[in-house]
Amino acid sequence: MPGGVGRRAVRAATAVSLLLVCAHVTAVRAAEGGGSATDEVIEAEVRDGTPPSHDASAAQGECTWQVATGVDPVTGRVTEQPITRVRAGRRETLYQRSCTGKEWEHWYAWIAESTTTRIRTRAEATATEKLARLVFRTAPPQDRTVVNVGTWFWVPRSLWKPVSATAYVATPAGVVSVTVTATPSRLRFDPGNGDDAVWCDGPGRPWTPHYGDTARSECMYTYGRASTSQLARRFGAVDGRFRARTAVEWRVRVTSNFGLAFPLPNVRTGLVTPVTVHELQALVRG
């Protein structure tokens, strides 16, 4: 058999196999959990949390999704690019689901771009909600800060850890999931008096009494004037307090079980921490 004819025969056979598998996915209907594969396209309710583990098709192995390349089941052409199509005004990508532990465990399904976008958006929103839960500490306390005494700021180390959120769609062809992970990288303290903000890497060092008032920290700012003075109003004080702001900067990354993986722009979360700065005066007795 001539080489060209042989290659065409193999391509045609592969295309037929893909179409048969896609047809099999179409015939499957959603189990309990809100998924469907009508017209070969995965459309399902997006949910938060840990994806279900009772996946009968993956009972003897681990399953992953990836963008299908090779023979386009629509045109029959060989391609190394993602296989896509546009139907009813929406773009769909062909994905292959492979499971280890069995001799033949492959499924193909069209997944609408809107579905993957909804999953990612849901995961990002859930992660953002979790980021706001960090607790900040200062020493001296923010209502008893003192002029010319360094104010330490930090986040408890037990809370300084990555935050993840997963959203998923459970379908007859398996679970499609996206995880957004935010990792804290550095602290920022804006004193609220017009001075530049202070940045420091990591969660900061907790202050303890044995450090005293003269020890220094990488995460520290020293106020040079009281917030309770008349002059302080010119430097942002309101009702005798500076509107300081403490924030954490996070590195964010998206991963998935279908080949989607990329970093997102850094995210900064924080809160306003009004600081009352007192000016202590020494009392000399004679």
C-alpha positions in Angstrom: 0.0 0.0 0.0 1.5 3.4 -1.0 2.6 5.5 2.0 0.1 8.4 1.2 -2.8 6.1 0.9 -1.9 4.3 4.1 -1.7 7.6 6.1 -5.1 8.7 4.7 -6.6 5.4 5.7 -5.3 5.7 9.2 -6.5 9.3 9.5 -10.0 8.3 8.3 -10.1 5.4 10.7 -9.1 7.6 13.6 -11.7 10.2 12.7 -14.4 7.5 12.6 -13.2 6.3 16.1 -13.4 9.8 17.5 -16.8 10.4 16.0 -18.0 7.1 17.5 -16.7 8.0 20.9 -18.3 11.5 20.7 -21.5 9.8 19.7 -21.2 7.6 22.8 -20.8 10.7 25.0 -23.9 12.2 23.4 -26.0 9.1 24.2 -25.1 9.4 27.9 -27.5 11.3 30.1 -26.7 13.2 33.3 -26.5 11.4 36.5 -27.5 13.1 39.7 -25.4 16.2 40.1 -26.6 18.6 37.4 -24.5 17.6 34.4 -25.5 16.9 30.8 -23.8 16.1 27.5 -26.7 16.9 25.2 -25.6 17.3 21.6 -22.0 16.2 22.6 -21.6 19.5 24.5 -20.9 19.6 28.3 -23.2 22.0 30.0 -23.8 21.8 33.7 -24.3 23.6 37.0 -21.1 25.1 38.4 -20.5 24.1 42.0 -17.9 25.0 44.7 -15.9 22.7 46.9 -14.3 19.3 46.4 -15.4 17.5 43.3 -17.2 14.1 43.9 -14.9 11.1 44.1 -17.5 8.5 43.2 -16.6 8.4 39.5 -17.5 5.0 38.2 -15.4 5.4 35.1 -12.3 6.2 37.1 -12.8 3.5 39.7 -9.5 1.8 38.8 -7.4 4.7 38.0 -6.8 8.5 37.9 -8.5 10.6 35.2 -7.4 13.8 33.5 -8.8 16.0 30.8 -6.7 17.6 28.0 -7.4 19.5 24.8 -7.7 17.1 22.0 -5.3 17.4 19.0 -4.6 15.1 16.1 -7.5 14.3 13.8 -10.3 16.8 13.7 -13.5 14.7 13.9 -15.3 17.5 12.1 -13.0 17.9 9.0 -10.9 14.7 9.2 -7.7 16.7 9.0 -4.6 16.2 11.1 -3.8 19.1 13.3 -1.6 19.9 16.3 -3.8 22.9 17.3 -6.8 22.6 19.6 -9.8 21.3 17.8 -12.7 23.8 17.9 -16.0 24.6 16.3 -18.6 27.3 16.5 -22.2 26.2 16.9 -25.2 28.4 17.7 -22.9 31.3 18.0 -20.6 29.8 20.7 -17.1 28.4 20.4 -16.6 24.9 21.6 -13.3 22.9 22.2 -12.9 19.2 21.9 -11.4 17.6 25.1 -10.1 14.1 25.7 -10.6 12.4 29.1 -8.1 9.7 29.8 -8.0 7.3 32.8 -5.1 5.2 33.9 -5.5 1.7 35.3 -7.5 0.3 32.4 -6.5 -0.8 28.9 -9.0 1.5 27.1 -10.4 4.5 29.0 -10.8 7.5 26.7 -13.8 9.8 26.2 -14.2 12.8 24.0 -16.6 15.7 24.6 -17.1 19.2 23.3 -16.9 21.8 26.1 -18.2 25.3 25.5 -15.8 28.1 26.3 -18.6 29.7 28.3 -18.6 26.6 30.6 -14.8 26.8 31.4 -15.1 30.5 31.9 -18.0 30.1 34.4 -16.0 27.5 36.3 -13.0 29.7 36.5 -15.0 32.8 37.4 -16.7 30.9 40.2 -13.4 29.6 41.6 -11.9 33.1 41.5 -14.9 34.6 43.3 -14.7 32.0 46.1 -11.0 32.5 46.5 -11.4 36.3 46.8 -14.0 35.8 49.6 -11.5 33.7 51.5 -8.7 36.2 51.1 -10.5 38.8 53.3 -10.3 36.6 56.4 -6.7 37.3 57.5 -6.1 38.8 60.9 -3.6 41.6 61.4 -1.7 42.4 64.6 0.1 45.5 65.7 2.3 46.4 68.7 1.7 48.7 70.4 -2.1 48.2 69.8 -3.5 50.5 67.2 -5.4 52.6 69.8 -2.2 53.1 71.9 0.5 53.8 69.4 3.2 56.2 70.6 5.3 58.9 68.9 8.9 57.8 68.1 8.2 54.2 69.2 8.2 51.7 66.3 4.9 50.1 65.5 5.3 46.5 64.5 2.7 44.9 62.2 2.3 41.2 61.3 0.0 38.3 60.4 0.0 35.2 62.6 2.1 32.5 60.9 -0.6 30.0 61.3 -2.7 32.1 58.9 0.1 32.9 56.5 -0.6 30.0 54.0 -2.0 29.5 50.5 -5.7 29.8 50.0 -7.4 27.6 47.4 -10.9 27.4 45.9 -12.2 24.8 43.5 -15.2 25.0 41.3 -16.4 22.1 39.1 -19.0 20.7 36.8 -20.0 17.0 37.3 -21.0 15.5 33.9 -21.6 12.0 32.6 -18.1 12.1 31.0 -16.5 13.0 34.3 -15.7 16.0 36.5 -14.3 19.2 35.0 -12.7 21.4 37.6 -10.7 24.6 38.1 -8.7 25.5 41.2 -7.5 29.0 42.0 -4.7 29.2 44.5 -3.5 32.5 46.1 -0.2 32.4 48.0 0.6 35.3 50.4 3.9 37.0 49.5 4.4 40.3 51.4 2.8 42.8 53.8 2.0 46.5 53.2 1.4 49.1 55.9 0.1 52.6 54.9 0.4 54.8 58.0 -2.4 57.1 56.7 -0.5 60.3 57.5 0.9 61.1 54.0 4.1 59.1 54.4 5.0 56.3 52.0 3.7 52.8 52.7 6.1 50.2 54.2 6.5 46.9 52.4 8.0 43.7 53.9 8.4 40.2 52.6 6.6 37.5 54.5 4.1 37.7 57.4 6.3 39.9 59.7 7.7 39.0 63.1 5.4 39.0 66.1 6.3 41.4 68.9 6.8 40.0 72.4 7.7 41.9 75.6 11.3 40.7 75.6 12.0 42.8 72.5 11.2 46.0 74.4 10.6 49.4 72.7 13.9 49.8 70.9 14.1 46.6 68.8 13.5 46.8 65.1 11.5 44.7 62.7 11.4 44.6 58.9 7.7 45.1 59.2 7.7 48.3 61.3 6.7 52.0 61.0 7.5 54.8 63.4 5.1 57.7 63.7 6.7 61.1 64.1 3.7 63.1 65.3 0.6 62.5 67.4 -2.7 62.0 65.7 -4.5 63.9 68.5 -2.9 67.2 67.9 -4.5 70.1 65.9 -1.6 69.9 63.4 -2.4 66.2 62.7 -5.5 67.2 60.8 -3.3 68.6 58.0 -1.7 65.1 57.7 -4.9 63.1 57.4 -6.0 62.6 61.0 -9.8 62.3 61.5 -11.3 62.4 65.0 -7.8 62.1 66.5 -6.8 59.0 64.4 -4.8 58.3 61.3 -6.6 56.1 58.8 -3.9 53.5 58.4 -4.3 50.5 56.1 -2.8 47.1 56.3 -2.7 44.8 53.3 -1.4 41.5 52.0 -0.2 40.9 48.4 -1.0 37.5 47.0 0.4 35.6 44.0 -2.4 33.9 42.2 -2.4 30.9 39.9 -5.1 29.0 38.0 -4.9 25.2 37.5 -7.4 22.6 36.2 -7.8 19.0 35.3 -8.2 19.8 31.6 -4.9 21.5 30.8 -5.7 25.1 31.8 -2.9 26.6 33.9 -1.7 30.2 34.1 -0.9 33.0 36.6 -3.2 35.8 37.3 -2.2 39.4 38.3 -1.2 39.7 41.9 -4.1 40.6 44.3 -4.0 42.9 47.3 -6.4 42.5 50.1 -6.5 44.6 53.3 -8.5 46.7 55.7 -8.5 50.1 57.2 -7.0 50.1 60.7 -7.5 53.5 62.4 -4.5 54.3 64.5 -4.4 56.6 67.5 -0.9 58.0 68.1 -0.2 59.5 71.5 2.7 61.8 72.5 4.1 60.8 75.9 5.6 63.5 78.1 8.1 62.7 80.9 7.1 63.9 84.3 10.1 65.1 86.3 9.7 65.2 90.0 12.1 66.9 92.3 
